[in-house]
Amino acid sequence: MRTLVALVLLGSATLAGCGGGESDEDKAAEKQLRASGAPTPVCSDQVTEPATVPTAFPADFPLPDGAVVYGSEGRSGGRTIVYAVVDSDVKAVLKQLQDAMKGAGFTLTEGEVEERDAESNWTGNGYTGRWAIREVARCPDQTSVTVLAAKA
């Protein structure tokens, strides 16, 4: 579990790299993101071929309405990460995700909310994981969504 949390925290920290170089902080975060192997967050209109959600990912996990999955990856220990973008601002995505997860039988545990991003650990329906949402700086009112899931 510690490995899962460490990986997710590293992945969450790297999500800051979604800007088109707006600040030194965004540039550094994007460099770290690229080094992690995770795909760089994209604008919704840049997704020409949406990716398929892997079968190892919980079928009942409520990705936000309008989420366009642009990547996924399998990790050791049966962990799966899904990357998506939503054509909506962070506050709207946060509320929808929080409400939908409760309604789908998932429990939110530790997390934090800031102006441009939010993260939360979660459990439920035989899985455990973490999600992170982040404003896509170069795409007004769009939010990147990254969800890590593993069988509990």
N, C-alpha and C positions, 0 to 999 in steps of 0.2 A: 504494500500500500504506500509506503514512503517513496518508493521509486515512482509510482504513479503520480503522487502529489508533486514530487520534484520535477518530473517531466512536464506535467501540466503547468506548473508555475513558470518553468522556463518557456514553454510555448506561449503562455499568456503574456509574459514580459516581451516576447518578440512580436506580438501582435501590433505593437505600436508602430511598426514599420509600414504603414499604409499610405503615408503622405507622399506627394511628389517632390519631396525635398523642401517642404515649407520651413523647416527649422533644422538646426543641428541635431536636436533630440530625435526628430523624425528620421533624419539621415542615419544616425547611429542605430536606431531601432530597426530600420530596414536592412542595414548591413547584418545585424544580428539575426534577423528573420531569415535572410538568405542563407546564412551559415547554418541555421538549424535544419534546413532541408524542407521547411514548410513553404507552400506556395505563397507568393506575395498577394495580399488582398487586392481584388479587382473591383471595378465598377460593374454594375449589373449589365450594362450594354456591351461590355467587353467579353462576356461569356457567350461564345458562339456555339459551343456544344456542352450543355450541362452534363455533369458527371452523375453517375448512378450511385445511390447510397448503398454501401456494401451490405451484404446479408448479415454480417457479424454485428452491425450497428442495430440498436434496439428499434424494431419496426414501429413501436408505439411512442418513440421520442418525438415530441411536438416541435419540430423546426418551425420558426415563425412563418406566418402566412406570406406567400410570395418569395420565400427563400429559394435562391438559385444555387444549387450545389455546384461548385467548380473544381472540387478536388477532394480526395480522401486518401488515407493511407492506413495500412495495417502495421501495428507495432508488436513487439514481443509481448508475451503474456496475454495474448488475446485482446489487446487494446486496439481500438479503431478511432481514428480522428476524421471528422467530416468538416470541410471548409465550405462556407456559403456566404452569399451577399444578399442583403434585403434592401429594397428600394423604400426605406423608411428611416427616420432618425433614431438615434440610440434610445431616447426616452420611450418612444412608442414600442420599439422592439423589446426593451427591457420589461415593460408592463405586460405585453402579450406573452412573452416567454415565461415570466413568473406565473401568470394566471393559467396558462395552458399546461404547464408542468404539474401544477397542483391538481388540475382537472383530469390529468392523464395518469395519476397515481405515483408521481415522483415527488420526493421531498427535497427541498433546497436546504442546504446546511450552511457551512461557512461561505462568506462572500463579501464583496465590497462594491460600492457604486461610486463612481466619480463622474465628472461632467461629460467626458468624452468616451468613457468605457465602463464596463462592469464585468464582474466574474462571479461565479458561484460553483461550489461543489454540490453534488446532488447524488441521491440514491433512489432506487425504486425499480419495481418490476424485474428484479433479478440482476440489475446492473448498478454500477457506481461510476462516477465520472466528474467532469468539470466542464463548464461552458464559459466562454469569454466572448463578449461583444465589444466592438470598437468602431468608432466613427471612421469612415473612409475619407481622409482629409481632402483628397482630390476629387471626390464625388459628393456634391452637396446632398444632404439628407439621405445618405446611404450608410449601411452598417454591415461590417463583416461579422460573421458568426462562426466560431470554432467550437466544436463539441468533441470531447474525448469521452469514450465509453468503454467499459470493460465489464465482463461478467463478474458478478459479486461472488 
